[in-house]
Amino acid sequence: MQFHMHKFKFESNETNYHKHKILGYTEHTIGINTLHFHTFYGVSSYKGHTHYFSGFTGLPIKTPNGHVHKMEGLLEESQLHGHIFFNYTDEEIAYTPREKPIQTYF
């Protein structure tokens, strides 16, 4: 399996009368073929406050043209509130030679 990244772009749930945009690219590929997942992290700012997020995607979900990964979690609490997010990576992937996948052994 060649190292690849997925783009993600979606919004969090609404809390405190606002939402946050969550966007970026997945990072490390961990696993092999159909049993792999990715790490992700980032920062989302809105009107003077910031939330951090990080996590692991779910396993690949087959689609007609490739696969996607489920992403869900919490934006770190800031100014006495947090946000929940749940969505999927884009199906389109980008291959890059910069890193080999982290192989798992059973």
Buried (B, 14 or more C-beta within 10 A) or exposed (E): EEBBBBBBEBBBEEEEEEBBEBEBBBBBBBBBEEEBBBBBEBBBEBEEEEBEBEBBBBEBBEEEEBBBBBBEBEBBEBEEEBBEBEBBBBBEBEEEEEEEBEEEEE
